[in-house]
Amino acid sequence: MKIRMLTSIAGAGFSRGPGEEWDTDDKQAIRLINAGYAVPVVEKVVETATLQPVVERRSRPRPKASE
């Protein structure tokens, strides 16, 4: 699970600072979130649309009325 740290934390062989994002196992992430040290990172999915090219259509001149 990806989390963002709210506070500093350090342990044997690692340290993380406020604002730092990192992937950790779910058990560790849930513990840090419940303790108020981190928040889960929600990845936004951005969908893109494919636009069709604009086809310019010109109207034909109208025939003149017969007199």
KEGU-897078 format. One record per residue: residue number from 1; x, y, z of N, C-alpha, C in turn. Coordinates in nm, 2 decimals, decimal comma, m for minus. Layout:
! residues N
<site><n>NUM</n><n_x>X</n_x><n_y>Y</n_y><n_z>Z</n_z><ca_x>X</ca_x><ca_y>Y</ca_y><ca_z>Z</ca_z><c_x>X</c_x><c_y>Y</c_y><c_z>Z</c_z></site>
...
! end
This chain:
! residues 67
<site><n>1</n><n_x>0,09</n_x><n_y>m0,12</n_y><n_z>0,00</n_z><ca_x>0,00</ca_x><ca_y>0,00</ca_y><ca_z>0,00</ca_z><c_x>0,09</c_x><c_y>0,12</c_y><c_z>0,00</c_z></site>
<site><n>2</n><n_x>0,05</n_x><n_y>0,22</n_y><n_z>m0,08</n_z><ca_x>0,13</ca_x><ca_y>0,35</ca_y><ca_z>m0,08</ca_z><c_x>0,07</c_x><c_y>0,44</c_y><c_z>0,02</c_z></site>
<site><n>3</n><n_x>0,17</n_x><n_y>0,50</n_y><n_z>0,10</n_z><ca_x>0,13</ca_x><ca_y>0,60</ca_y><ca_z>0,20</ca_z><c_x>0,21</c_x><c_y>0,72</c_y><c_z>0,19</c_z></site>
<site><n>4</n><n_x>0,16</n_x><n_y>0,83</n_y><n_z>0,25</n_z><ca_x>0,23</ca_x><ca_y>0,96</ca_y><ca_z>0,26</ca_z><c_x>0,25</c_x><c_y>0,99</c_y><c_z>0,41</c_z></site>
<site><n>5</n><n_x>0,37</n_x><n_y>1,01</n_y><n_z>0,45</n_z><ca_x>0,40</ca_x><ca_y>1,04</ca_y><ca_z>0,59</ca_z><c_x>0,36</c_x><c_y>1,18</c_y><c_z>0,63</c_z></site>
<site><n>6</n><n_x>0,31</n_x><n_y>1,19</n_y><n_z>0,75</n_z><ca_x>0,27</ca_x><ca_y>1,32</ca_y><ca_z>0,81</ca_z><c_x>0,37</c_x><c_y>1,36</c_y><c_z>0,90</c_z></site>
<site><n>7</n><n_x>0,45</n_x><n_y>1,27</n_y><n_z>0,96</n_z><ca_x>0,55</ca_x><ca_y>1,30</ca_y><ca_z>1,06</ca_z><c_x>0,68</c_x><c_y>1,23</c_y><c_z>1,02</c_z></site>
<site><n>8</n><n_x>0,79</n_x><n_y>1,26</n_y><n_z>1,09</n_z><ca_x>0,91</ca_x><ca_y>1,18</ca_y><ca_z>1,07</ca_z><c_x>0,91</c_x><c_y>1,05</c_y><c_z>1,14</c_z></site>
<site><n>9</n><n_x>0,97</n_x><n_y>0,95</n_y><n_z>1,08</n_z><ca_x>0,98</ca_x><ca_y>0,82</ca_y><ca_z>1,15</ca_z><c_x>1,11</c_x><c_y>0,75</c_y><c_z>1,11</c_z></site>
<site><n>10</n><n_x>1,17</n_x><n_y>0,68</n_y><n_z>1,20</n_z><ca_x>1,30</ca_x><ca_y>0,61</ca_y><ca_z>1,16</ca_z><c_x>1,30</c_x><c_y>0,48</c_y><c_z>1,24</c_z></site>
<site><n>11</n><n_x>1,37</n_x><n_y>0,39</n_y><n_z>1,18</n_z><ca_x>1,39</ca_x><ca_y>0,26</ca_y><ca_z>1,24</ca_z><c_x>1,52</c_x><c_y>0,20</c_y><c_z>1,19</c_z></site>
<site><n>12</n><n_x>1,54</n_x><n_y>0,07</n_y><n_z>1,22</n_z><ca_x>1,67</ca_x><ca_y>0,01</ca_y><ca_z>1,18</ca_z><c_x>1,68</c_x><c_y>0,00</c_y><c_z>1,03</c_z></site>
<site><n>13</n><n_x>1,77</n_x><n_y>0,09</n_y><n_z>0,98</n_z><ca_x>1,80</ca_x><ca_y>0,09</ca_y><ca_z>0,83</ca_z><c_x>1,70</c_x><c_y>0,17</c_y><c_z>0,75</c_z></site>
<site><n>14</n><n_x>1,61</n_x><n_y>0,25</n_y><n_z>0,81</n_z><ca_x>1,53</ca_x><ca_y>0,34</ca_y><ca_z>0,72</ca_z><c_x>1,49</c_x><c_y>0,46</c_y><c_z>0,80</c_z></site>
<site><n>15</n><n_x>1,45</n_x><n_y>0,56</n_y><n_z>0,72</n_z><ca_x>1,40</ca_x><ca_y>0,69</ca_y><ca_z>0,78</ca_z><c_x>1,31</c_x><c_y>0,75</c_y><c_z>0,68</c_z></site>
<site><n>16</n><n_x>1,20</n_x><n_y>0,81</n_y><n_z>0,72</n_z><ca_x>1,10</ca_x><ca_y>0,87</ca_y><ca_z>0,63</ca_z><c_x>1,07</c_x><c_y>1,01</c_y><c_z>0,69</c_z></site>
<site><n>17</n><n_x>1,05</n_x><n_y>1,11</n_y><n_z>0,61</n_z><ca_x>1,02</ca_x><ca_y>1,24</ca_y><ca_z>0,65</ca_z><c_x>0,88</c_x><c_y>1,28</c_y><c_z>0,61</c_z></site>
<site><n>18</n><n_x>0,83</n_x><n_y>1,39</n_y><n_z>0,67</n_z><ca_x>0,69</ca_x><ca_y>1,44</ca_y><ca_z>0,63</ca_z><c_x>0,68</c_x><c_y>1,47</c_y><c_z>0,48</c_z></site>
<site><n>19</n><n_x>0,57</n_x><n_y>1,42</n_y><n_z>0,43</n_z><ca_x>0,54</ca_x><ca_y>1,44</ca_y><ca_z>0,28</ca_z><c_x>0,60</c_x><c_y>1,33</c_y><c_z>0,20</c_z></site>
<site><n>20</n><n_x>0,68</n_x><n_y>1,25</n_y><n_z>0,25</n_z><ca_x>0,75</ca_x><ca_y>1,14</ca_y><ca_z>0,17</ca_z><c_x>0,65</c_x><c_y>1,03</c_y><c_z>0,15</c_z></site>
<site><n>21</n><n_x>0,64</n_x><n_y>0,98</n_y><n_z>0,02</n_z><ca_x>0,55</ca_x><ca_y>0,87</ca_y><ca_z>m0,01</ca_z><c_x>0,63</c_x><c_y>0,75</c_y><c_z>m0,03</c_z></site>
<site><n>22</n><n_x>0,58</n_x><n_y>0,64</n_y><n_z>0,01</n_z><ca_x>0,65</ca_x><ca_y>0,51</ca_y><ca_z>m0,01</ca_z><c_x>0,55</c_x><c_y>0,39</c_y><c_z>0,00</c_z></site>
<site><n>23</n><n_x>0,59</n_x><n_y>0,29</n_y><n_z>m0,07</n_z><ca_x>0,51</ca_x><ca_y>0,16</ca_y><ca_z>m0,07</ca_z><c_x>0,56</c_x><c_y>0,07</c_y><c_z>0,04</c_z></site>
<site><n>24</n><n_x>0,47</n_x><n_y>0,02</n_y><n_z>0,12</n_z><ca_x>0,50</ca_x><ca_y>m0,07</ca_y><ca_z>0,23</ca_z><c_x>0,39</c_x><c_y>m0,18</c_y><c_z>0,23</c_z></site>
<site><n>25</n><n_x>0,42</n_x><n_y>m0,28</n_y><n_z>0,31</n_z><ca_x>0,32</ca_x><ca_y>m0,39</ca_y><ca_z>0,32</ca_z><c_x>0,19</c_x><c_y>m0,33</c_y><c_z>0,39</c_z></site>
<site><n>26</n><n_x>0,08</n_x><n_y>m0,39</n_y><n_z>0,36</n_z><ca_x>m0,05</ca_x><ca_y>m0,34</ca_y><ca_z>0,42</ca_z><c_x>m0,05</c_x><c_y>m0,34</c_y><c_z>0,57</c_z></site>
<site><n>27</n><n_x>0,01</n_x><n_y>m0,43</n_y><n_z>0,63</n_z><ca_x>0,00</ca_x><ca_y>m0,44</ca_y><ca_z>0,78</ca_z><c_x>0,08</c_x><c_y>m0,32</c_y><c_z>0,84</c_z></site>
<site><n>28</n><n_x>0,19</n_x><n_y>m0,29</n_y><n_z>0,79</n_z><ca_x>0,27</ca_x><ca_y>m0,17</ca_y><ca_z>0,83</ca_z><c_x>0,20</c_x><c_y>m0,04</c_y><c_z>0,80</c_z></site>
<site><n>29</n><n_x>0,14</n_x><n_y>m0,03</n_y><n_z>0,68</n_z><ca_x>0,07</ca_x><ca_y>0,09</ca_y><ca_z>0,64</ca_z><c_x>m0,05</c_x><c_y>0,11</c_y><c_z>0,73</c_z></site>
<site><n>30</n><n_x>m0,13</n_x><n_y>0,01</n_y><n_z>0,76</n_z><ca_x>m0,24</ca_x><ca_y>0,03</ca_y><ca_z>0,84</ca_z><c_x>m0,21</c_x><c_y>0,07</c_y><c_z>0,98</c_z></site>
<site><n>31</n><n_x>m0,10</n_x><n_y>0,02</n_y><n_z>1,04</n_z><ca_x>m0,05</ca_x><ca_y>0,06</ca_y><ca_z>1,17</ca_z><c_x>m0,01</c_x><c_y>0,21</c_y><c_z>1,17</c_z></site>
<site><n>32</n><n_x>0,06</n_x><n_y>0,25</n_y><n_z>1,07</n_z><ca_x>0,11</ca_x><ca_y>0,39</ca_y><ca_z>1,06</ca_z><c_x>m0,01</c_x><c_y>0,49</c_y><c_z>1,04</c_z></site>
<site><n>33</n><n_x>m0,11</n_x><n_y>0,44</n_y><n_z>0,96</n_z><ca_x>m0,23</ca_x><ca_y>0,53</ca_y><ca_z>0,94</ca_z><c_x>m0,31</c_x><c_y>0,54</c_y><c_z>1,06</c_z></site>
<site><n>34</n><n_x>m0,33</n_x><n_y>0,43</n_y><n_z>1,13</n_z><ca_x>m0,41</ca_x><ca_y>0,43</ca_y><ca_z>1,26</ca_z><c_x>m0,35</c_x><c_y>0,51</c_y><c_z>1,37</c_z></site>
<site><n>35</n><n_x>m0,21</n_x><n_y>0,51</n_y><n_z>1,37</n_z><ca_x>m0,14</ca_x><ca_y>0,59</ca_y><ca_z>1,47</ca_z><c_x>m0,14</c_x><c_y>0,74</c_y><c_z>1,43</c_z></site>
<site><n>36</n><n_x>m0,18</n_x><n_y>0,77</n_y><n_z>1,31</n_z><ca_x>m0,18</ca_x><ca_y>0,91</ca_y><ca_z>1,27</ca_z><c_x>m0,05</c_x><c_y>0,96</c_y><c_z>1,22</c_z></site>
<site><n>37</n><n_x>0,04</n_x><n_y>0,87</n_y><n_z>1,18</n_z><ca_x>0,17</ca_x><ca_y>0,91</ca_y><ca_z>1,12</ca_z><c_x>0,17</c_x><c_y>0,92</c_y><c_z>0,97</c_z></site>
<site><n>38</n><n_x>0,06</n_x><n_y>0,86</n_y><n_z>0,91</n_z><ca_x>0,06</ca_x><ca_y>0,86</ca_y><ca_z>0,76</ca_z><c_x>m0,09</c_x><c_y>0,86</c_y><c_z>0,72</c_z></site>
<site><n>39</n><n_x>m0,10</n_x><n_y>0,89</n_y><n_z>0,59</n_z><ca_x>m0,23</ca_x><ca_y>0,88</ca_y><ca_z>0,52</ca_z><c_x>m0,21</c_x><c_y>0,79</c_y><c_z>0,39</c_z></site>
<site><n>40</n><n_x>m0,32</n_x><n_y>0,72</n_y><n_z>0,35</n_z><ca_x>m0,31</ca_x><ca_y>0,65</ca_y><ca_z>0,23</ca_z><c_x>m0,30</c_x><c_y>0,74</c_y><c_z>0,11</c_z></site>
<site><n>41</n><n_x>m0,23</n_x><n_y>0,70</n_y><n_z>0,01</n_z><ca_x>m0,22</ca_x><ca_y>0,78</ca_y><ca_z>m0,12</ca_z><c_x>m0,32</c_x><c_y>0,72</c_y><c_z>m0,21</c_z></site>
<site><n>42</n><n_x>m0,41</n_x><n_y>0,80</n_y><n_z>m0,26</n_z><ca_x>m0,51</ca_x><ca_y>0,76</ca_y><ca_z>m0,36</ca_z><c_x>m0,46</c_x><c_y>0,80</c_y><c_z>m0,49</c_z></site>
<site><n>43</n><n_x>m0,43</n_x><n_y>0,71</n_y><n_z>m0,58</n_z><ca_x>m0,39</ca_x><ca_y>0,74</ca_y><ca_z>m0,71</ca_z><c_x>m0,51</c_x><c_y>0,78</c_y><c_z>m0,80</c_z></site>
<site><n>44</n><n_x>m0,50</n_x><n_y>0,89</n_y><n_z>m0,87</n_z><ca_x>m0,61</ca_x><ca_y>0,93</ca_y><ca_z>m0,95</ca_z><c_x>m0,59</c_x><c_y>0,87</c_y><c_z>m1,09</c_z></site>
<site><n>45</n><n_x>m0,70</n_x><n_y>0,82</n_y><n_z>m1,14</n_z><ca_x>m0,70</ca_x><ca_y>0,76</ca_y><ca_z>m1,27</ca_z><c_x>m0,75</c_x><c_y>0,87</c_y><c_z>m1,37</c_z></site>
<site><n>46</n><n_x>m0,67</n_x><n_y>0,90</n_y><n_z>m1,46</n_z><ca_x>m0,71</ca_x><ca_y>1,00</ca_y><ca_z>m1,56</ca_z><c_x>m0,74</c_x><c_y>0,93</c_y><c_z>m1,69</c_z></site>
<site><n>47</n><n_x>m0,87</n_x><n_y>0,95</n_y><n_z>m1,73</n_z><ca_x>m0,91</ca_x><ca_y>0,89</ca_y><ca_z>m1,86</ca_z><c_x>m0,90</c_x><c_y>1,00</c_y><c_z>m1,97</c_z></site>
<site><n>48</n><n_x>m0,85</n_x><n_y>0,96</n_y><n_z>m2,08</n_z><ca_x>m0,84</ca_x><ca_y>1,06</ca_y><ca_z>m2,19</ca_z><c_x>m0,93</c_x><c_y>1,01</c_y><c_z>m2,30</c_z></site>
<site><n>49</n><n_x>m0,99</n_x><n_y>1,11</n_y><n_z>m2,36</n_z><ca_x>m1,08</ca_x><ca_y>1,08</ca_y><ca_z>m2,47</ca_z><c_x>m1,00</c_x><c_y>1,10</c_y><c_z>m2,61</c_z></site>
<site><n>50</n><n_x>m1,04</n_x><n_y>1,03</n_y><n_z>m2,70</n_z><ca_x>m0,99</ca_x><ca_y>1,04</ca_y><ca_z>m2,83</ca_z><c_x>m1,08</c_x><c_y>1,13</c_y><c_z>m2,91</c_z></site>
<site><n>51</n><n_x>m1,04</n_x><n_y>1,24</n_y><n_z>m2,96</n_z><ca_x>m1,12</ca_x><ca_y>1,33</ca_y><ca_z>m3,03</ca_z><c_x>m1,12</c_x><c_y>1,30</c_y><c_z>m3,18</c_z></site>
<site><n>52</n><n_x>m1,23</n_x><n_y>1,30</n_y><n_z>m3,24</n_z><ca_x>m1,24</ca_x><ca_y>1,28</ca_y><ca_z>m3,38</ca_z><c_x>m1,20</c_x><c_y>1,41</c_y><c_z>m3,45</c_z></site>
<site><n>53</n><n_x>m1,13</n_x><n_y>1,41</n_y><n_z>m3,56</n_z><ca_x>m1,10</ca_x><ca_y>1,53</ca_y><ca_z>m3,63</ca_z><c_x>m1,22</c_x><c_y>1,60</c_y><c_z>m3,68</c_z></site>
<site><n>54</n><n_x>m1,21</n_x><n_y>1,73</n_y><n_z>m3,67</n_z><ca_x>m1,33</ca_x><ca_y>1,81</ca_y><ca_z>m3,72</ca_z><c_x>m1,32</c_x><c_y>1,82</c_y><c_z>m3,87</c_z></site>
<site><n>55</n><n_x>m1,43</n_x><n_y>1,78</n_y><n_z>m3,93</n_z><ca_x>m1,44</ca_x><ca_y>1,79</ca_y><ca_z>m4,08</ca_z><c_x>m1,52</c_x><c_y>1,91</c_y><c_z>m4,11</c_z></site>
<site><n>56</n><n_x>m1,45</n_x><n_y>2,00</n_y><n_z>m4,19</n_z><ca_x>m1,52</ca_x><ca_y>2,12</ca_y><ca_z>m4,22</ca_z><c_x>m1,61</c_x><c_y>2,10</c_y><c_z>m4,35</c_z></site>
<site><n>57</n><n_x>m1,73</n_x><n_y>2,13</n_y><n_z>m4,34</n_z><ca_x>m1,82</ca_x><ca_y>2,11</ca_y><ca_z>m4,45</ca_z><c_x>m1,86</c_x><c_y>2,25</c_y><c_z>m4,50</c_z></site>
<site><n>58</n><n_x>m1,85</n_x><n_y>2,27</n_y><n_z>m4,63</n_z><ca_x>m1,89</ca_x><ca_y>2,39</ca_y><ca_z>m4,69</ca_z><c_x>m2,02</c_x><c_y>2,37</c_y><c_z>m4,76</c_z></site>
<site><n>59</n><n_x>m2,10</n_x><n_y>2,46</n_y><n_z>m4,75</n_z><ca_x>m2,23</ca_x><ca_y>2,44</ca_y><ca_z>m4,82</ca_z><c_x>m2,22</c_x><c_y>2,49</c_y><c_z>m4,96</c_z></site>
<site><n>60</n><n_x>m2,29</n_x><n_y>2,43</n_y><n_z>m5,05</n_z><ca_x>m2,29</ca_x><ca_y>2,46</ca_y><ca_z>m5,19</ca_z><c_x>m2,37</c_x><c_y>2,59</c_y><c_z>m5,21</c_z></site>
<site><n>61</n><n_x>m2,33</n_x><n_y>2,67</n_y><n_z>m5,30</n_z><ca_x>m2,41</ca_x><ca_y>2,79</ca_y><ca_z>m5,33</ca_z><c_x>m2,55</c_x><c_y>2,75</c_y><c_z>m5,38</c_z></site>
<site><n>62</n><n_x>m2,65</n_x><n_y>2,81</n_y><n_z>m5,33</n_z><ca_x>m2,79</ca_x><ca_y>2,78</ca_y><ca_z>m5,38</ca_z><c_x>m2,81</c_x><c_y>2,82</c_y><c_z>m5,52</c_z></site>
<site><n>63</n><n_x>m2,88</n_x><n_y>2,75</n_y><n_z>m5,60</n_z><ca_x>m2,91</ca_x><ca_y>2,79</ca_y><ca_z>m5,73</ca_z><c_x>m3,00</c_x><c_y>2,91</c_y><c_z>m5,73</c_z></site>
<site><n>64</n><n_x>m2,97</n_x><n_y>3,00</n_y><n_z>m5,83</n_z><ca_x>m3,05</ca_x><ca_y>3,12</ca_y><ca_z>m5,83</ca_z><c_x>m3,19</c_x><c_y>3,09</c_y><c_z>m5,89</c_z></site>
<site><n>65</n><n_x>m3,29</n_x><n_y>3,16</n_y><n_z>m5,84</n_z><ca_x>m3,42</ca_x><ca_y>3,14</ca_y><ca_z>m5,88</ca_z><c_x>m3,44</c_x><c_y>3,19</c_y><c_z>m6,02</c_z></site>
<site><n>66</n><n_x>m3,51</n_x><n_y>3,11</n_y><n_z>m6,10</n_z><ca_x>m3,54</ca_x><ca_y>3,15</ca_y><ca_z>m6,24</ca_z><c_x>m3,63</c_x><c_y>3,27</c_y><c_z>m6,24</c_z></site>
<site><n>67</n><n_x>m3,61</n_x><n_y>3,36</n_y><n_z>m6,33</n_z><ca_x>m3,69</ca_x><ca_y>3,47</ca_y><ca_z>m6,34</ca_z><c_x>m3,79</c_x><c_y>3,46</c_y><c_z>m6,45</c_z></site>
! end
